[in-house]
C-alpha cells in the first residue's frame, strides 16, 4: 500500500502577523509546527503501512525551513519526505496550492491513497485536500473518522457528519481528509528521532514539476487577498428587562422603529 500524506508547516502562535504590502503571512521569527490535523493524517498513514505493508511519503510545500515538518514526519514512522520549495510558489491560494501538490503527486507516480488533515490551522478553508483530488481526478472522502476496511482497490470508511456519520465505500486510489477522532498520534521513538536527524529529502521546484509561472503562486491564484483589517469593536447594545411577554413587546417595538 503506497500512501502519500500531505502536510503543512503552520505558525504555532495564534497571533498571526500579516505583511501589509503582500497580504501574506509573516513567518520570519515565528515558531512553526506541523499543522495539528496533519498529525492525524501521518498517524493513519503509518498505521495502514504497519498493517498492510508498503511505504508512506510525506509531501509538503513551503520555504526551506518547512523541511522541519518532514523530519518530524520521519520520526513518527514515515519513510520518505519531499519538499516543494520555490519562490515562484509564494502567495499561492488554495487552488494553486492543490494544483502544485497534485502535480508533485503525479511525479511521484504510483500511489494507492492520499491522506490530508481536514484543514490547516492558519487558513481554515478545508479546500486543499478536495482540490488535490479534483486535479488528480480521483475519488475523495472528507471528514473521515474511521477506516473500517482497506485493501487493494477498495476502502470502506466512516465519514463524520453534523449528526451521525456515513459509511462510504470507494475505489482506490482515493484521497481522504481526516478528523482528530480517527486516532491518537504517537510520540516519536528514539530510533525515529535518529532516522529523522539523518534523513535526506527530495526538493523540487516548479521546473521539476513542469509548471508554468502563470499557473502557480500569485499569478496562478484565482483568489487574492486584497485587504486585511481588524474589524471594529462593537459597542453599545441594549439589555431588555422585565417579564417575557413585556420583553417581547419591547423588542418588537424596537424592530419596528428600525425598519420604519
Rosetta silent file (secondary structure, phi, psi, omega in degrees, C-alpha in Angstrom):
SEQUENCE: XXXXXXXXXXXXXXXXXXXXXXXXXXXXXXXXXXXXXXXXXXXXXXXXXXXXXXXXXXXXXXXXXXXXXXXXXXXXXXXXXXXXXXXXXXXXXXXXXXXXXXXXXXXXXXXXXXXXXXXXXXXXXXXXXXXXXXXXXXXXXXXXXXXXXXXXXXXXXXXXXXXXXXXXXXXXXXXXXXXXXXXXXXXXXXXXXXXXXXXXXXXXXXXXXXXXXXXXXXXXXXXXXXXXXXXXXXXXXXXXXXXXXXXXXXXXXXXXXXXX
SCORE:     score description
SCORE:     0.000 S_00000001
   1 L     0.000  112.365  179.938    0.000    0.000    0.000 S_00000001
   2 E   -96.092  119.816 -172.684    1.682    3.199   -1.206 S_00000001
   3 E  -121.445  137.131  174.355    0.468    6.208    0.767 S_00000001
   4 E  -115.916  124.980  178.147    1.161    9.926    0.340 S_00000001
   5 E  -109.951  120.454  178.782    0.474   12.194    3.298 S_00000001
   6 E   -90.827  123.284 -177.945    0.230   15.912    2.532 S_00000001
   7 L  -127.269  164.015 -176.888    1.353   18.037    5.471 S_00000001
   8 L  -139.224  143.060  172.359    1.847   21.737    6.092 S_00000001
   9 E   -89.746  127.740 -177.554    4.029   23.882    8.323 S_00000001
  10 E  -129.270  158.100  176.587    1.938   26.455   10.187 S_00000001
  11 E   -64.609  138.235  178.492    2.667   29.125   12.813 S_00000001
  12 L   -72.940  -32.883 -177.670    2.460   27.778   16.353 S_00000001
  13 L   -80.054  152.760  174.033    1.096   31.039   17.705 S_00000001
  14 L   -85.469   -9.458  179.988   -2.465   32.218   17.223 S_00000001
  15 L   -89.417   72.021 -177.524   -1.157   35.767   16.869 S_00000001
  16 L   -73.763  133.102  178.724   -0.590   35.560   13.133 S_00000001
  17 L  -106.909  142.874 -176.338    1.008   38.642   11.573 S_00000001
  18 E  -115.006  136.419  173.674    0.328   39.736    8.001 S_00000001
  19 L   -71.657  117.948 -175.295    2.653   41.595    5.654 S_00000001
  20 L   -67.676  -19.872 -179.378    0.620   44.749    4.785 S_00000001
  21 L   -84.419  -41.752 -176.753    2.236   45.019    1.339 S_00000001
  22 L  -101.937  -12.070 -176.159    1.782   41.438    0.129 S_00000001
  23 L    57.442   34.444  175.919   -1.131   40.385    2.399 S_00000001
  24 L  -118.186  164.166 -178.486    0.703   37.126    3.117 S_00000001
  25 E   -64.888  139.719  171.231    1.753   35.545    6.402 S_00000001
  26 L   -90.920  112.652 -176.282    4.943   36.783    8.054 S_00000001
  27 L  -100.618  -19.990 -178.487    6.780   33.584    9.001 S_00000001
  28 L   -63.167  129.740  177.484   10.184   35.008    9.936 S_00000001
  29 L    79.806    2.059  179.988   10.769   34.830   13.663 S_00000001
  30 L  -108.686  125.037  179.288    7.578   32.843   14.292 S_00000001
  31 L   -64.228  137.156 -176.571    7.920   29.297   15.632 S_00000001
  32 E  -119.688  155.822 -179.275    6.286   26.773   13.323 S_00000001
  33 E  -139.147  171.630  169.984    4.830   23.302   13.811 S_00000001
  34 E   -69.490  133.889  176.120    3.162   20.558   11.800 S_00000001
  35 L   -49.469  124.310 -173.665   -0.450   21.534   11.171 S_00000001
  36 H   -51.326  -41.354 -179.910   -2.260   19.769   14.062 S_00000001
  37 H   -66.932  -26.489  179.077   -4.803   17.999   11.830 S_00000001
  38 H   -71.031  -21.744  176.742   -1.951   16.664    9.678 S_00000001
  39 H   -62.913  -35.166  178.261   -0.596   14.780   12.689 S_00000001
  40 H   -72.103  -32.796  176.856   -3.668   12.539   12.498 S_00000001
  41 H   -66.900  -42.648  177.539   -3.068   12.044    8.771 S_00000001
  42 H   -60.093  -49.506 -177.908    0.538   10.992    9.457 S_00000001
  43 H   -59.488  -42.944 -178.739   -0.541    8.572   12.172 S_00000001
  44 H   -66.779  -39.989  177.485   -3.220    6.981    9.991 S_00000001
  45 H   -61.415  -43.583  179.800   -0.826    6.550    7.093 S_00000001
  46 H   -66.741  -39.108  178.610    1.749    4.873    9.327 S_00000001
  47 H   -62.850  -41.798  179.201   -0.897    2.589   10.877 S_00000001
  48 H   -64.166  -41.866  178.199   -2.051    1.434    7.454 S_00000001
  49 H   -61.717  -42.614 -178.979    1.560    0.753    6.439 S_00000001
  50 H   -65.216  -29.178 -178.896    2.173   -1.238    9.614 S_00000001
  51 H   -85.398  -40.876 -171.128   -0.920   -3.342    8.918 S_00000001
  52 H  -112.862   -8.039 -175.861   -0.677   -3.834    5.160 S_00000001
  53 L    85.075 -177.860 -179.367    2.936   -3.073    4.296 S_00000001
  54 L   102.077 -152.047 -179.521    4.139   -0.600    1.674 S_00000001
  55 E  -147.749  160.501  179.191    5.530    2.856    2.326 S_00000001
  56 E  -122.644  128.685  176.544    4.458    6.346    3.355 S_00000001
  57 E  -112.963  128.247  173.985    5.758    9.513    1.707 S_00000001
  58 E   -92.924  132.920 -178.236    5.257   12.906    3.360 S_00000001
  59 E  -124.293  128.013  177.564    4.776   15.782    0.909 S_00000001
  60 E  -139.657  159.190 -179.904    4.895   19.443    1.834 S_00000001
  61 E  -128.182  127.514 -178.691    5.125   22.780    0.076 S_00000001
  62 L   169.237 -171.292  178.674    6.844   25.761    1.645 S_00000001
  63 L   -71.846  173.462 -177.932   10.100   27.623    2.320 S_00000001
  64 H   -53.188  -35.106 -178.092   13.361   25.778    3.149 S_00000001
  65 H   -68.487  -11.046  177.298   12.520   25.690    6.863 S_00000001
  66 H   -67.441  -10.604  174.803    9.468   23.529    6.064 S_00000001
  67 H   -57.275  -26.323 -178.599   11.967   20.671    5.995 S_00000001
  68 H   -60.768  -37.447 -178.964   11.441   20.570    9.768 S_00000001
  69 H   -72.206  -28.575  175.175    7.925   19.119    9.406 S_00000001
  70 H   -67.831  -39.051  177.920    9.290   16.392    7.133 S_00000001
  71 H   -63.350  -39.650  178.321   11.820   15.463    9.824 S_00000001
  72 H   -65.343  -39.822  178.234    9.036   15.228   12.365 S_00000001
  73 H   -62.684  -40.354  177.376    7.032   13.012    9.997 S_00000001
  74 H   -62.037  -41.026 -179.273   10.073   10.725    9.562 S_00000001
  75 H   -63.863  -20.742 -177.720   10.442   10.487   13.354 S_00000001
  76 L   -97.002    1.818  174.973    6.841    9.239   13.523 S_00000001
  77 L   117.429   -2.213  175.882    7.329    6.410   11.028 S_00000001
  78 L   -69.501  146.498 -174.135    7.064    7.999    7.575 S_00000001
  79 L   -87.469  -40.327 -176.117    9.560    6.527    5.096 S_00000001
  80 E  -138.767  160.384  176.737   10.394    9.446    2.782 S_00000001
  81 E  -134.511  140.151  178.003    9.913   13.205    2.565 S_00000001
  82 E  -128.173  129.275  178.616    9.530   15.549   -0.403 S_00000001
  83 E  -111.932  125.761  172.193    9.685   19.341   -0.176 S_00000001
  84 E   -96.780  112.158 -171.698    8.305   21.585   -2.903 S_00000001
  85 L  -135.329  118.800 -175.987   10.268   24.792   -2.442 S_00000001
  86 L  -168.102  130.750  177.843   10.301   27.711   -4.878 S_00000001
  87 H   -60.753  -26.558 -179.960    9.860   31.476   -4.575 S_00000001
  88 H   -65.256  -16.215 -178.660    7.601   31.282   -7.627 S_00000001
  89 H   -90.936   -6.733 -177.437    5.058   29.477   -5.419 S_00000001
  90 L   -60.371  138.419  178.115    4.783   32.293   -2.865 S_00000001
  91 L    83.577    7.826 -179.621    1.270   33.645   -2.412 S_00000001
  92 L   -62.289  133.519  172.442   -0.468   30.542   -3.781 S_00000001
  93 L   -84.065 -171.600 -175.891   -4.145   30.332   -2.872 S_00000001
  94 H   -65.959  -32.399  178.602   -5.864   27.015   -2.245 S_00000001
  95 H   -67.323  -50.694 -178.279   -6.386   26.368   -5.971 S_00000001
  96 H   -65.167  -35.777  178.326   -2.742   26.993   -6.889 S_00000001
  97 H   -66.131  -47.675 -179.854   -1.554   25.048   -3.850 S_00000001
  98 H   -65.276  -34.170  177.174   -3.688   21.996   -4.631 S_00000001
  99 H   -64.280  -43.123 -179.525   -2.614   22.189   -8.290 S_00000001
 100 H   -66.884  -45.641  179.548    1.055   22.206   -7.299 S_00000001
 101 H   -63.440  -40.064  177.986    0.671   19.352   -4.807 S_00000001
 102 H   -63.720  -37.372  177.827   -1.289   17.295   -7.344 S_00000001
 103 H   -64.554  -38.646  177.492    1.482   17.847   -9.896 S_00000001
 104 H   -66.494  -39.135  178.913    4.018   16.577   -7.370 S_00000001
 105 H   -64.481  -39.106  175.538    1.887   13.500   -6.672 S_00000001
 106 H   -61.027  -39.960 -179.784    1.768   12.763  -10.398 S_00000001
 107 H   -67.701  -35.693  176.298    5.558   12.995  -10.488 S_00000001
 108 H   -59.316  -41.170  176.148    5.836   10.588   -7.559 S_00000001
 109 L   102.290 -124.807 -172.886    3.887    8.113   -9.684 S_00000001
 110 L   -65.473  132.968  173.236    2.171    5.051   -8.244 S_00000001
 111 L  -155.977  154.847  177.952    0.062    5.545   -5.116 S_00000001
 112 L  -106.182  -30.591 -173.438   -2.989    3.951   -3.534 S_00000001
 113 E  -150.755  137.989  171.158   -4.056    6.611   -1.072 S_00000001
 114 E  -114.085  129.479 -179.506   -3.539   10.310   -0.365 S_00000001
 115 E  -121.257  132.854  177.007   -4.279   11.440    3.197 S_00000001
 116 E  -129.619  155.704  166.961   -4.633   15.051    4.370 S_00000001
 117 E   -68.041  157.520 -173.837   -5.717   16.691    7.593 S_00000001
 118 L   -63.355  -29.017  179.373   -9.242   18.089    7.302 S_00000001
 119 L  -167.367  166.789  177.121   -7.930   21.685    7.216 S_00000001
 120 L   -96.154  144.431 -176.535   -4.967   23.892    8.087 S_00000001
 121 L   -72.683  -18.206 -179.465   -4.987   25.868   11.314 S_00000001
 122 L   -91.404  -24.008 -179.353   -3.732   29.049    9.618 S_00000001
 123 L  -111.035  -36.003  177.475   -6.229   29.141    6.751 S_00000001
 124 L    58.839   28.286 -178.401   -9.162   27.007    7.937 S_00000001
 125 L   -89.347  -29.505 -176.225  -10.515   26.650    4.395 S_00000001
 126 L    59.542   30.215 -176.047  -10.533   22.821    4.130 S_00000001
 127 L  -104.452  -23.843 -172.234  -10.170   23.281    0.357 S_00000001
 128 H   -67.844  -44.540  178.643   -6.698   21.956   -0.467 S_00000001
 129 H   -56.724  -56.337  176.788   -7.448   18.252    0.071 S_00000001
 130 H   -58.424  -34.068  178.228  -10.561   18.249   -2.139 S_00000001
 131 H   -63.735  -39.897  177.835   -8.671   20.419   -4.634 S_00000001
 132 H   -60.850  -45.932 -178.849   -5.906   17.825   -4.934 S_00000001
 133 H   -62.907  -36.321  179.174   -8.449   15.080   -5.646 S_00000001
 134 H   -65.899  -44.144  179.151  -10.102   17.236   -8.308 S_00000001
 135 H   -66.215  -32.906  179.317   -6.792   17.901  -10.073 S_00000001
 136 H   -85.728  -12.625 -177.904   -5.891   14.208   -9.898 S_00000001
 137 L    58.849   49.643  176.174   -9.430   13.154  -10.909 S_00000001
 138 L  -124.931  159.191  179.081   -9.685   10.591   -8.098 S_00000001
 139 E   -63.397  152.496  175.290  -12.486    9.990   -5.541 S_00000001
 140 E  -131.466  147.227  171.006  -12.397   11.936   -2.280 S_00000001
 141 E  -132.698  119.070 -177.960  -13.943   11.336    1.126 S_00000001
 142 E   -97.416  160.272  177.105  -13.760   14.228    3.577 S_00000001
 143 E    55.122   45.361  179.929  -14.006   14.235    7.398 S_00000001
 144 E   -74.517  125.724 -179.342  -13.048   10.569    7.697 S_00000001
 145 E  -107.502  -13.851  179.023  -13.297    9.424   11.332 S_00000001
 146 E  -161.856  135.130  171.770  -12.583    5.716   10.840 S_00000001
 147 E   -99.181  106.421 -175.310  -11.197    3.455    8.142 S_00000001
 148 E   -74.615  -41.338 -179.356  -13.250    0.278    8.528 S_00000001
 149 E  -152.845  139.590  175.376  -11.559   -1.719    5.792 S_00000001
 150 E  -144.892  129.637  179.095   -8.873   -1.040    3.252 S_00000001
 151 E  -148.791  176.837 -176.172   -7.458   -3.439    0.700 S_00000001
 152 L   -60.230  117.197  175.709   -6.070   -3.324   -2.773 S_00000001
 153 L    90.597   -5.778 -174.794   -8.503   -1.398   -4.950 S_00000001
 154 E  -155.977  144.020  174.710  -11.156   -0.685   -2.294 S_00000001
 155 E  -141.801  146.455  174.622  -11.738    1.120    1.009 S_00000001
 156 E  -125.636  125.670 -173.323  -14.724    1.463    3.338 S_00000001
 157 E  -134.400  160.756  170.872  -14.730    4.392    5.751 S_00000001
 158 E   -99.372  129.217  178.982  -16.895    6.278    8.216 S_00000001
 159 E  -109.474  124.285 -177.279  -17.391    9.931    7.341 S_00000001
 160 E   -72.917  134.926  176.363  -18.316   12.268   10.177 S_00000001
 161 L  -118.412  173.191  177.689  -21.435   14.354    9.703 S_00000001
 162 L   -62.116  -36.191  177.583  -23.021   17.069   11.835 S_00000001
 163 L  -129.861   95.682  179.673  -25.463   14.474   13.141 S_00000001
 164 L    93.554 -151.821 -178.743  -24.075   10.944   12.999 S_00000001
 165 E  -153.008  164.512  176.575  -21.899    9.500   10.245 S_00000001
 166 E  -112.706  147.138  169.647  -21.968    7.945    6.782 S_00000001
 167 E  -100.719  120.681 -176.929  -20.465    4.647    5.658 S_00000001
 168 E  -123.664  132.787  174.634  -18.811    5.171    2.280 S_00000001
 169 E  -109.605  130.538 -175.064  -17.175    2.589    0.046 S_00000001
 170 E  -138.204  144.689  173.424  -14.772    3.944   -2.552 S_00000001
 171 E   -72.504  157.478  175.400  -12.399    2.541   -5.136 S_00000001
 172 L  -109.282  150.483    5.489   -8.690    3.263   -4.785 S_00000001
 173 L   -72.461  151.265  179.636   -6.666    5.320   -5.456 S_00000001
 174 E  -149.315  171.290  176.522   -8.567    7.939   -3.472 S_00000001
 175 E  -121.115  132.210  175.962   -7.999   10.924   -1.205 S_00000001
 176 E  -116.147  138.914  164.403   -9.166   11.121    2.411 S_00000001
 177 E  -108.503  133.822 -170.524   -9.201   14.136    4.701 S_00000001
 178 E  -113.512  153.563  177.940   -9.226   13.014    8.321 S_00000001
 179 L  -106.801  169.197 -174.316  -10.533   14.440   11.591 S_00000001
 180 H   -69.051  -16.609  179.351   -9.000   14.158   15.057 S_00000001
 181 H   -71.615   -9.680 -172.190  -11.463   11.433   16.060 S_00000001
 182 H   -74.040  -29.644 -177.864   -9.705    8.952   13.766 S_00000001
 183 L  -167.002 -175.817  174.567   -6.757    8.135   16.055 S_00000001
 184 L  -121.426  108.320 -177.482   -4.335    9.274   18.736 S_00000001
 185 L   -56.817  139.966 -179.856   -0.997   10.381   17.217 S_00000001
 186 L   -80.531  166.992  171.497    2.038    8.588   18.655 S_00000001
 187 L   -91.679  151.516  179.366    5.146   10.150   20.107 S_00000001
 188 L   -66.969  143.475  176.047    8.401    9.774   18.177 S_00000001
 189 L   -87.121  164.631  177.344   10.648    6.885   19.175 S_00000001
 190 H   -60.988  -41.188  178.077   14.386    7.242   19.800 S_00000001
 191 H   -63.267  -39.941  179.216   15.038    5.236   16.642 S_00000001
 192 H   -65.686  -40.110  178.972   12.663    7.502   14.742 S_00000001
 193 H   -64.171  -37.427  178.164   14.378   10.639   16.007 S_00000001
 194 H   -67.650  -41.823  176.700   17.750    9.273   14.885 S_00000001
 195 H   -61.300  -42.412 -177.923   16.352    8.461   11.434 S_00000001
 196 H   -64.259  -39.196 -178.748   14.839   11.939   11.183 S_00000001
 197 H   -64.507  -34.370 -176.593   18.126   13.625   12.075 S_00000001
 198 H   -93.782   -5.134 -173.208   19.965   11.785    9.329 S_00000001
 199 L   -65.609  142.814  172.983   17.212   11.948    6.708 S_00000001
 200 L  -112.930  138.933 -174.596   17.821   13.474    3.286 S_00000001
 201 L  -116.827  148.906  172.582   14.880   14.914    1.392 S_00000001
 202 E   -78.253  133.096  178.800   13.984   15.359   -2.245 S_00000001
 203 E  -121.137  125.391  179.186   13.465   19.030   -3.124 S_00000001
 204 E  -117.710  146.201  171.395   11.502   20.053   -6.207 S_00000001
 205 L  -113.650 -175.315 -174.191   10.850   23.475   -7.749 S_00000001
 206 L   -66.182  -27.621  178.290    8.259   24.492  -10.340 S_00000001
 207 L   -70.774  -37.213  177.847   10.550   23.487  -13.212 S_00000001
 208 L   -61.976  -28.280 -178.394   10.939   19.975  -11.808 S_00000001
 209 L   -97.129    4.880 -179.335    7.138   19.700  -11.872 S_00000001
 210 L    56.936   42.689  179.571    6.839   21.212  -15.372 S_00000001
 211 L  -101.854  140.089  177.958    4.694   24.060  -14.046 S_00000001
 212 L   -88.106  142.042 -178.156    4.364   27.394  -15.800 S_00000001
 213 H   -54.844  -32.730 -178.430    4.819   30.571  -13.697 S_00000001
 214 H   -74.182   -7.724 -178.588    1.409   31.883  -14.731 S_00000001
 215 H  -103.156   -1.488 -174.726   -0.262   28.780  -13.225 S_00000001
 216 L  -133.672  172.966  177.886    1.266   28.992   -9.748 S_00000001
 217 L    60.283 -153.793 -179.590    1.889   31.485   -6.952 S_00000001
 218 L   -63.955  -37.714 -178.934    0.068   34.791   -7.024 S_00000001
 219 L   -63.733  -34.288 -176.862   -0.183   34.769  -10.829 S_00000001
 220 L   -96.248   11.151 -177.837   -1.937   31.414  -10.818 S_00000001
 221 L   -99.013  113.067  178.426   -4.267   32.149   -7.917 S_00000001
 222 L   -63.204  -26.614  178.406   -7.878   32.929   -8.912 S_00000001
 223 L  -113.422  139.050  178.290   -8.457   34.371   -5.437 S_00000001
 224 L  -137.137  147.691  177.441   -6.255   37.002   -3.832 S_00000001
 225 L   -81.354  116.126 -178.502   -6.336   38.831   -0.525 S_00000001
 226 L   -87.768  -38.461 -176.737   -6.981   42.491   -1.319 S_00000001
 227 L  -154.771  139.441  175.849   -7.166   43.858    2.197 S_00000001
 228 L  -124.687  131.594 -179.887   -6.802   42.592    5.742 S_00000001
 229 L  -151.711  158.475  176.234   -8.051   44.561    8.713 S_00000001
 230 L   -87.277  123.124 -178.876   -9.236   44.109   12.271 S_00000001
 231 L   -62.963  146.013 -179.511  -12.999   44.645   12.499 S_00000001
 232 L   -64.026  147.356  178.892  -14.034   47.487   14.821 S_00000001
 233 L   -70.532  131.144  179.528  -15.042   46.548   18.336 S_00000001
 234 L   -73.744  137.782  178.584  -18.807   46.555   18.761 S_00000001
 235 L  -127.362  171.992  176.454  -20.108   48.951   21.358 S_00000001
 236 L    78.642 -145.733 -176.267  -23.475   49.859   22.802 S_00000001
 237 L    97.704  159.422 -179.388  -26.403   47.493   22.770 S_00000001
 238 L  -128.414  143.414  174.423  -29.436   47.308   24.998 S_00000001
 239 L  -108.860  118.404  179.864  -30.478   44.882   27.683 S_00000001
 240 L   -91.549  129.933 -178.621  -34.223   44.405   27.897 S_00000001
 241 L  -120.659  157.025  178.017  -35.587   43.548   31.317 S_00000001
 242 L   130.838 -167.901  176.234  -38.978   42.509   32.571 S_00000001
 243 L   -71.551  155.621 -177.554  -41.414   39.637   32.129 S_00000001
 244 H   -50.422  -48.752 -177.684  -41.058   37.503   28.974 S_00000001
 245 H   -66.049  -36.369  178.757  -44.100   38.996   27.209 S_00000001
 246 H   -65.096  -40.210  178.699  -43.036   42.504   28.184 S_00000001
 247 H   -64.946  -41.342  179.130  -39.548   41.906   26.731 S_00000001
 248 H   -60.869  -45.001  179.839  -41.082   40.564   23.508 S_00000001
 249 H   -61.382  -43.218  178.795  -43.269   43.661   23.153 S_00000001
 250 H   -62.731  -42.030 -179.815  -40.287   45.959   23.715 S_00000001
 251 H   -63.868  -42.483  179.321  -38.208   44.023   21.150 S_00000001
 252 H   -62.712  -42.616  179.015  -40.995   44.222   18.542 S_00000001
 253 H   -63.115  -39.643  178.776  -41.288   47.969   19.068 S_00000001
 254 H   -64.369  -42.405 -179.533  -37.524   48.391   18.666 S_00000001
 255 H   -65.271  -41.105  178.775  -37.501   46.371   15.462 S_00000001
 256 H   -62.510  -38.845 -179.374  -40.419   48.354   14.064 S_00000001
 257 H   -68.389  -27.918 -179.458  -38.625   51.625   14.812 S_00000001
 258 H   -75.541  -33.214 -175.176  -35.511   50.411   12.997 S_00000001
 259 H   -98.122   -6.772 -178.140  -37.321   49.447    9.799 S_00000001
 260 L   -82.984    0.000    0.000  -39.862   52.267    9.684 S_00000001
